[in-house]
Amino acid sequence: MIKKDFNKILEIFKKYEIEWFLNITFNTSKDLEYSPLYDEISLDDSESITTSIVVIKDNKKAKFTIDGYSLEKIESSLKDILSVIDFAEQDKDIILPNISDKVEKDFYKKELEKIDFKYLKQEFLKFKNYKFDEKIKIESFNAWVDFATHYYINTNWSFKVQKDNSLFCYFEIFWENWDTRDANYKYICKKILPILEENTIKEAEKELLDKISDTKNVIKPWIYDVTLEKDVVINFLEIILENLSAESIREWISLFSKNKLWDKIFSDKFTIVNNPELEWYVWTMLFDGEWVTAKKTILFQNWVFISKFYDYKNALKEWLENLWNSQVSNIEIVWETDKDYLKKSDFLFTNLMAFHTVDSSTWKFS
């Protein structure tokens, strides 16, 4: 349908003589959710279409998102945007990215086509029939499969299409004791098949039991050498990646605002790579949020600050001829696998609960 309307959409572009682009997403999903309160399963089989219109005029940018898709809706929304765009922030580098290619990419996983509610229920029963410790209760359970087709069109005659699908499992358990609970543990699975195994549930139970176990040792304030367990490293990386936006760094609201590229941030041999080209991964992508072709990028090499996530505006501000990508995709971590990280370590951290209490101005833990 979008291909058939391509020339008609471009006619609307010409009519208003402005720069703009469309993001259109067709989405279908099957979702199974379990409520322990009522001991019932709810099923949701949904379809949706979302159209996002971005207009760039006189170095100003405005965005409008609508449910559904039609040429009439697009033109009506465009008129609404033009009536208020004068109130948008002005910046000499807010211009349309120079993207004019036409390309289609299919990350569709055929194995997921056979996923239905019967299959999702079978996966749920693995979880519900597991014999947890008597004081562990189920907070929630979700399993869903999602199919999406994304379209991009702009005034440079660019036309891009990406198809993908994914299967997710989510559950949360808590420790019930004296009317208090610890619901801070959750597990998200992004495997294709199977999505849930008994070992996975057993590991989640063990982590929760380990976390609530009491200790008589008091840790005194001091500077310690610590090692982070892999899940904690992932949480730590989330903070790092959220702060790699060139826009946040420029506005001085990022952890790395005080740093320049090629600064050594940490002291160990540790490399982080943003790789959108990994097959069979959830965040594999052909292009980023600005529809610039995605490419493999080294973010830190031996903890040297190599690159940021650039949107088009900030790429222009730093005189970059070749655009970097504006968002995270699949993350690869490279380190010395034969090194004994516990040898000189005082503590091994297997879980951290304070990431939400980081001061956003100083980036210290409260």
Order of alpha helices (4+ residues) and beta strands (2+ residues): alpha-beta-beta-beta-alpha-beta-alpha-beta-beta-beta-beta-alpha-beta-alpha-alpha-beta-beta-beta-alpha-beta-beta
